[in-house]
Amino acid sequence: MAEIAHIPSGDKENCTLAVMNLLSRHKQLIPVLILTLLSIWTAFRIIFTKTVVGDTVTTYDFIPAHYFGFIAVAVCIFTYFVFRKAYKVVLGATLVLGIFSVLIFTLSAHIFELGMGALAVSFEPFSFCVSLLVVALNGNRISEMIRKNFPAKTQETIKDEFESDLRKYKAQYRHSSSEELQKVVNDARFKPGAIEAARQVLKERVK
């Protein structure tokens, strides 16, 4: 009997570790790899698949959106290895065009509608899911960009805003009735500066 080759457990672990390291270094390429595999599968099915119903033979044909999709995937791979700075822009444009079925990576465009009537938004779910994967892979960078462009308010900023609101509303409430001011004080929906301004104006009137 032929002996079955046995791979040492150490080699298996090293191989697994190597694959994990490779994926970690090139994780940004994962969305394009998914698009590439799907494009190859789609091309294979279009070329070789035939459906026979009785005497009728149905075949699939490429449409321009397929060719555009295949070209876009090739451009994504090229930019990843040759011009990395442009990769995310090209990938983003590819996925946006895919979401609106300008590019097709599947056998046919599967349109999903969200909403009703005139408010319905149509999009291709596969490209949308790959887009979500891109967002997940870049979660830390996206969070950093949000923090950079929309920084959290510091205590000093909050204090300055409060004092600015206090001066503004205090001048505004000079001509308000005490009843109106009391409503402001008791209503938490008003800004803290407005509430404090109303409270101070009421105190001044009591004196």
Residue pairs with C-beta under 8 A, 6 or more apart in sequence:
23 30
27 137
28 80
28 87
28 88
28 137
28 138
29 77
29 80
30 133
30 137
31 91
31 95
31 130
31 133
31 134
31 137
32 73
32 76
32 77
32 80
32 91
34 130
34 133
35 69
35 73
35 76
35 94
35 105
35 130
36 73
36 77
38 105
38 106
38 126
39 69
39 70
39 73
39 105
42 66
42 105
42 106
42 107
43 62
43 66
43 70
45 60
45 107
46 60
46 61
46 62
46 66
46 107
49 59
49 60
50 57
50 58
50 59
51 57
51 58
51 59
52 58
60 107
63 104
65 101
65 102
65 103
65 104
65 109
66 104
68 97
68 102
68 103
68 104
69 98
69 103
69 104
69 105
72 90
72 93
72 94
72 97
72 98
72 103
73 94
73 105
75 90
75 94
76 87
76 90
76 91
76 94
79 86
79 87
79 90
80 87
88 138
91 134
92 134
94 103
95 127
95 130
95 131
95 134
96 131
97 103
98 104
98 105
98 124
98 126
98 127
98 130
99 123
99 124
99 127
99 128
99 131
100 122
100 123
100 124
101 109
101 111
101 124
103 127
104 124
105 126
105 127
106 126
109 124
110 124
110 125
110 126
111 122
111 123
111 124
112 122
112 123
112 124
112 125
112 128
113 120
113 121
113 122
114 120
114 121
114 123
115 121
135 142
153 161
161 193
162 192
162 193
162 196
163 193
164 193
165 191
165 192
165 193
165 194
165 197
166 193
166 196
166 197
166 200
167 197
168 193
168 197
169 191
169 193
169 194
169 197
169 198
170 197
170 200
170 201
172 197
173 181
173 184
173 197
173 198
173 201
174 201
176 198
176 201
178 202
178 205
181 198
181 199
181 201
181 202
182 198
182 202
184 190
184 194
184 195
184 198
185 195
185 198
185 199
185 202
187 195
188 195
190 198
